[in-house]
């Protein structure tokens, strides 16, 4: 080999290594989190029991088994295959799906009937598995309640009777369909898309079908309003483009769109599911502005005094008191005290927080 040929070979080798480094820079990792993975699982189980009071789970074994088979293939290829994933179908004509921390995933019948093939359904399921694997729900809650959750942890209050949801409700975190746990940032959406495309490729589904389905939904939104999927999963930008860009890094091989005959059969079954009338949702409890069972508020001129467990807070009487955990912590906010950040998170702009993490002495 001539010296010129050797130099060209070295240049090509360097370019190959640089390409590999660039691809490695797109590595997706879970964000910081105040919860443990075990608490994700516990939260998911508790939340599923509450969510299933609000939605109608389809009792069709063939349809459920079909969706669960798709989901299990993808979950096994995820970065967190050991979570106890479950996959259920919800009787709802809206094109949507959602995931709870630790594994429970729900797919609307409207999503199945709107898809053209199994790979498109798999694309949305992979996206939801990505949310679970990257722990986006508890990451969102950790950022939204960055001050109060550490107080709960410090006092050992997340292990009290009533479960995690009961404890978190004391600081204003619920787990309905509009909970902070279910509202993802745009960066989380992008990570779930990209990770989902990679999982699809790993198990043999054509990842281009994810982009195709997103494109179909975007086109449908042009004259019929925004599909619910985009309402609950904010578009990080041109998701069709970056999914297709990601596909350029994936292995070139023969991918499948799934068994079309079986898909058509399942799509028909989903279309025959009776959609129930929407039940009236329970109104969210309003923040307490007065006395509670273990925390009291008393007037003092234009101010009020909140007496908690071992502490007192004096605040303007017009401010709202969010009493938490039997009076051991409190957040007091004026009108407009909470603001939305650029990532769609709630943050305290004005107000005060106080609490006690000491445990009561045993008698």
Secondary structure, 3 states (H helix, E strand, C coil): CCHHHHHHHHHHHHHHHHHHHHHHCCCCCCCCCCCCHHHHHHHHHHHHHHHCCCCCECCCHHHHHHHHHHHHHHHHCCCCCCCCCEEEEECCCCCCEEECHHHEEEEEHHHHHHCCCHHHHHHHHHHHHHHHHCCHHHHHHHHHCCCHHHHHHHCCHHHCCCHHHHHHHCCCCCCCCCCHHHCCCHHHHHHHHHHHHHHHHHHCECCHHHHHHHHHHHHHHHHHCCCHHHHHCCCCCCHHHHHHHHHCCCCCCCCECCCHHHHHHHHHHHHHCCCCCCCCCCCCCCCCCCCCCCCEEEEECCEEEEECCCCEEEEECCCEEEEECCCCEEEEECCCCEEECCCCCEEECCCEEEECCCCCCCC
